[in-house]
């Protein structure tokens, strides 16, 4: 596109904060590259997002679309994100989310953006993009390994024979992963994942179909990742989908605030306590806002921290089953661990905590965003995965020698001894020394902002060059491309001559059909 033109990208994340925060971080990075961003979500969700840096306020615009109301018995009033509702209500949030289709199309029609970047749930945006001739991309908030695991069915297989017919089909490494890998779910994990992705829900579309339709309409996929961490899975993902898969780097969050910018009195005292601890001696425990732990899980975790004998800082989400803060922890826990550990219930400045010199390890769920945040500081990882991609992330981290996974029973339960054993192995045992060294080595990649900026710059270049509007311009007479079928359709509608350089999947066959002039 012309130098004087400003690229305009519309963001549409799914209404889960793990997704919205990743889209927000992508928006910040795009704005820093001079791209205009329209971030679309609902009013309550937008109010709860961080504020963008003041110097980017002219490039990032928040677009509020009112979430259509459902019966209160289906979706409580004011609930606009998964964090607001129990797990069984998420299917109704998808119904309300789908009802955003009309106002979203009106916005796209009024703005005529260059690109729309969507999440995995947004199955209906492809038709909007095609009708208004807007380029469409999917942004994965998960690792490439997660998408590669679900494979052809999840990525391009809607309307085809099911490859996964039962939870048991998720418990082994897929046949299309043609290199050594431990990528698989445990039996107790597979039951919930299968129910969530492959079984019917109230929205009328199973999630595996949602993702397949969303990806089918896209020109390319952007992944919050880098080849240095999972190059083989990025290549496999691209091979499966037959479209460009573009690593955008890890999009590490903005630098932590200075200590003098933290004004909450309780957190000032907590950081004073951290200052008194030995370097790399404290375990940070945090499972985020989306992970809703049961009373048994919280209590066993507490007893495990006590048994470990290690200093700890625990950011505990306020449990909905607890009558008050006292009920949220085992009786006498605070007194028995006084001076050795701190439990903070509610919001926590996680990035500032992770960056403190006394933190040496993290006990967490191994969500991809948290993996990125934690490894940039070189902390050793103790992982206790629960939902969606977390178990797959955990398997890869263990395989790479970067984490210890807490042992579980066949039903998925864990005991205090399992917590204490994993913590001591990672933090202080001689056996865990290799893990601690590997974590510091990984930090050299995860915190290398120049490396990730190079990936992001290439991503921005791709956005600028591959806008559908460019193909429609009267000055364009031909295209040199890989002959992927979507590109064939997009290019031939404008009557361009084709010069094709096929590489993978269907591209050589499409070359034969189009009769393009090939070389190579």
N, C-alpha and C positions, 0 to 999 in steps of 0.2 A: 504494500500500500504506500501511498505518497508520504514523504517524510513529514509534511505539515499536518497530516491527518492524525488524530488521536484514536487509537484502538479502543473500542468499547466492548466490554465483556460483562455479561449478566451471570450472576451466581445464583443457583437454586439448590441449597443443601436440604437434606432430610432433616426433620425436626427432632434431632437427637444432638445433645451438646458435643459429644465426641466428634460428630460430623460437622456441626456448625463452626466449632473452633478451628478445625482443619481448613474449612473453606474461608474462614476469616483470616487465617495466617496466609493462605494463598492470595487472598485479596490484598493484604498488606504488601506482599512481595510484588504483585502485579503493579500496584500503585507506585511503588518505589521505582519500577521500570517505566513509569510514565503512561501506564494504561489506565483508562477510566473504568471503574468497577461499579456496577449496580448490584448490591447484595440484597436479595429478595428473601424475606421470611415474614413471620407474623409479629405483631406489635410487642407482645410480651417477650418473645425470644430475642428480638433486637434490643430491647431495653436491658436484657441480662448479658449481652455480649460486652467484651471490653471495648473501650473507646479507642479509635484509631489515633495514631500520632497526629498532633495538630497540623504538621506540615503536609499531611496527606488528605486533609479534610476536603479539599477541592476535587479530589479524584475518587474518593470512596463515598458512594451515596447509598443510604439504607432505604429500601423500598418496603413499606409495610403493606401486606395483604391480610385482610381480616380473615381469620380461620372460620369457616362456616360452622355454625352451631349444630350440634347433634343433641339428641335426647340426653339429659343429664345422667340417666342411668347407663348410657353408653360411654359418654365422655364428660367428665365433670366440667362445670363452667370455669373458664380461665386456664384450663389445661391445654397447653400448646406444644409441649415437648414430652419426650418419653420419660424424662426425670419427674414429671408431674403426676404420673399415673402408674398403677401396678402393671406388671408384665402382660397380664391377660387383656388389658385395655388398649395395648398398642395397635391391635388390629383395627380398632375404631378410629384411632388417630390417623391411620392410613386412609380411611374413608374420607375424613375431613380434609386431609392433605390432597387427595385426588380432586376434591371439589374446588381447589385453587386453580384448576386448569383454565377456566374461563377468564378470571381476572389476570392471570399470568399472561395469557395470550393477548389480552387487550394491552398490557404493558409492553410486550414485545412488539406488537403492531405499531404502537405509538412511538417507540424509541428506535426501531430498526437497528439493533446492535450488530456488531460484527460476529460475536460468538455468544453462545449460551453454554455454560459449564454446569453439568448436572450431577446428581448423586445417583445411587443405585436404585432408589425407590421410584424415581421420576420416569415411569414407563411411558407417559403420555406426551412428553416434551418433543419427542422425535417428529411427530406429526406437525406440531406447531413450528418447529424449526424448518421443516421441509416446505410448509405452506408459505412461510414468510422469507424463505431463502436466506436463512441464517445458519452459519456454521455451528456445529454441535460437537461437544466433547464431554466425555465422562471423566470425572476426577475421583480417583480411588483414595479413600481415607484409610484403606487397609493396605497391607503389604502386597507385593506382587505374588509372594508365595501363597497367600490366602486365595487369590483369584485363580492361580494355577492349580491349586488343589481341587477346586470345584469343577474346573476343566471345561470341556466342550459343551456339556449340557447347560451349565450355569452361564457360560459366556455367549454361546451362539446357538444353543440347542432348543429354543422354544418350538413347540409343535412337532418335535421329533420323539423318537422312542426314548423312554427314560433310562438313563444309565444308572441311576441310584434308585433302588426299589425298596430299601429298608434302612434303618439306622446302622445296621451291621456293615452296609456298603461304604460307610464313612470311616471305618476303623482300620483300614489298611492303606498303604501308600498307593495312590492311583497308578494304573498301568501306563499312563502317558507321561509320568515323571520318570524319565529315562536316565537318571543319574542317582547315586546314593542319596537317600533322604529318609527322614523319620517323620515326614509330614502326614499325620493321621490323628484322628480323635480317639480318645478312650471310649469305652462302651457307655459309661454314664454321661459323657459329654455328647456323644452322637445322638442320643435320644432327644435331647432338647434342640440340638442343631437341626436334626431332620424335621422335627415338628415345626420349627420356625421357618425353615426354608422350603420344604418340600410338601407340606400338608396345607389343606385349605384353611383360609381364615375369612373373617367377616367381610373383608374388602372385596372379595370376589376374584382375586388374583394371587396365586402363590408367589412367594418372594423370588424363587428361582426364575419364574417367568418375568417378573418385574425387571430383574437385572438383565435378563437376556434381551428383552424389548428395548430397555434403555441403551444397552451397548450396541444393539443392531442399528440404531439410528445415528450413531456417532461416527465421525470421521476418524477419531483417534481417542486414545485413553492416556490421561496423565496420571502418574503414580507418585505418591509422596515417598520416594525411595531413591536409592543410588546403586549402580552396579557393584561398587566396592563391598556392599553388604550382601546383596542377593542377585548378582548378575545372572546366574543360571536360571532363576525364576522369572526375571524380567524377560529373558530370551524365550523361555517356554510360554509365558503369557502371550507374547506377540505371535509366536508360532500358532498357538491355539486360536486366537481371535482373528488373525489375518489382517490386522490393522496396526498402524503405528502405536507403539506403547512407549511413552515418553517419560523418563524419570525427571522429576522437577527438583531433585535434591530433597533433603530431609525437612526443609522449612522449619528449622529450629526456632522456637519462640524468641521474641525480642529479648534483649539482655534484661536480667533481673534489676529491680529497683535498688537504689542505694538504701542503706540502713536508715538514713535520716528521713527517707520518704515513707517509712512504715510508722504510722501514727497510732495504731491500735495498741492500747496499754498492755493487754495480755500477750500480744505477740512481741512487743518490746522486751518483756520479761523473759519470754521463751528464747529469744535470740541471745539475751544476756546469759541464759543457762547454757545454750549451745557454745558460747564463747569459752565457757569454763571446761568443756569436755576436750578430751584428747583428739588430735587430728584423725580423721577417718575411723572413729570408734563408734559412732552412733548409727543405729538403724532407723531409717525413715520408713514408716508404714503408712501407705495411702492407697485406697481403692476407689477414689473418685466419687462422683455424684451419681453415676449410673448403676454402680454395683450395689445392690441392696442385700446386705448380709443378714442372715437369720441370727436369732439370739444365740443358738448353739455355736454358730461359726464365730461370732464376735467373742464369746466367752472362751472358746478353745484357743482363739488367737491370743487373747489376753493372757491366759495361763501359759501359753507357749512363750510369749515374750518374757514373762516372769521367770520361767524355768531356764531360759537361755542365759540369764545373768548379764545380758548386754544392755548398755544404755540405749534408749529408744525415744523417738518422737513420733507419735501416732496421730495422724489427722483422720478422725473418725466421722463419717457421715452420720448425722443425727438419725438414729433408728426410729422407724415409725411404730415399732412394737414396744418401745421403752416409754414408761410413764414420765420419766425425767432423766436428767443426765446421770444421776446416781444409779438408776436401774439399767443404764446402758452398759455397765461394766460389772464384773463379778464382785460380790461383797468383799470388802477389805482390800481390793486390788490396789487402789490409790495409796493406801497406807503402807502396804508391803513393798511397793516400788517407789516410794517417795524419795526424791533426790536422784534416782537412777533413770526415771522415765517421765515423760509428759504426754498426756492425752488431751488433744484439743478437739472438741466436738463442734462441727460446722465447717465453715470456709477456712482455707489455709493458703498462705502465699507459697505455693509449692515450688515455683522456680527459685525463689529466694532461699528456701530451705535446702533444696538440692545443691545449690551453689555454695553452701556454707562448708568451710574446711573440716568441720567435725563430722560431717556425714560421710560414711564409708560404704553404706549399702542400702538397698531398698527392698522391702517386702511389698509386692503389689501384684496386680492382676495380669500384667503383661499385655495390656492394650497397646496398640502400635504407637499412638501419640505419647504415651507414658514411657515406652521403651526409648523413643527418640530423646525425650526430655532428660531421662536418667542417664543414658549411656554417654551423652555429651560431657558429663562430669566424671566419667570413668568409675562409677560406683559398681560394686559387685551386685548381682541381681538374685533375689530369691523370689520365684514366681509361683503364684497360686491362681491359675486361670479359672474363669467361670463361664463366660458367654462368648458366642459368635467366634471371632477370630482369635481370641485370647489363647485358647489351647494350642492352636497352630503356631502362633508366635512363640509360645513357651517351648514347643518341640524344637524349633529352629535355634532359639537361644541356647538351649542345652546342647544341641548338636554342635554348635559353634564354640562351645566351651565358655559361654558368657553368663550362664545362669545355673542355679540349682533349683529344681522343681520340688515343691513340697509333696511328699508321698501321700497318696489317697487310698481309701478302701474302694471296693468294687462299686459301692453305691455313691461314690464321690465324696464321702465324708472324710474328715481329717481330725487328728487328735493333737493335743497340746505338745506331746512328745515329737510329733512330726514337724511342727513349727520350730520348736527349739533346736532339733537336730539340724534342720536345713539352715537356720540362721547361724549356728556355730560353725557349721561346715564352711559356709561362704565367708564369714567375717573373721574368724580367728584360727581355724584349724590349719595345720600344715598341709593337709590334703587340698585345702581350698586356695593355696597360694597361686596355683596356675590360673585359677578362675580370676583372682584379683589382678594378676598380670595381664590376662587377656582383656579384661574390662578396661584397663588403662590404655592398652593398645587400640581397642575399638574407639576410645574417646578421641584419638588422633584423627579418625575419619569423621565421627559424628559431630565434632566441634569445628571441623575445617570449613569455615564459612566461605572461603574463596572457592573451594572445590564445589560446594553446593550452589554457589552463585553461577558458576560456569554452566552447570546443568540447567539452572533456571533461565539463564540468558538464551540458551538454545531453545528452550520451551517457548519463550517469548518470540524468538525469531520464527518458530513454526507457526505461532498464532498469526503473525503479521503476513506471512507468505501464503498461508492456506485458507484465506477468507473466501467464501463462495462468491462474494461480490466481485472479487478480482477476476474469477473465471468468467463472470458475466460481462466484464468490461469489453467494449467494442474493439479495443486495441489488441486483445488477446486472440491469437489465431491458432495456437497449438499448445500441447501439454506433454512434458516428459514426466512419466510417473510409473508406478509399479504394476499397474493394471489390476489392482484390487477392484472388486465388482462395484462397490459403492462409488469409487472414483470414476469408473467407466461411465456409470449412470450420470454422475454430476457433470462430467466433461462433455459427453456426447450430446447432452441436451442443448449445448451452446454451439454445436457444429464444429468443434475444434478438431484439427488433425491430431492424431495420437502417435507419440513415440514412446514405446513401453519397454521397461526393463524389469521383467517379472523375477520374483525371488521365491516366494513361499506359497503353500496351500493351493488355492485356486488360481493364483495369478498367471502361471504359464498357460492354463486352459483358457482363461479369459483372453489372453494374447492371441490364441489360435482363432477364437470366435470373432474377435474384433478385426483381425487381419492387420493389426498395427505393424509398424516397422520396428522390429526388435533388433537389439544388438547386445553383445556381451558374451 
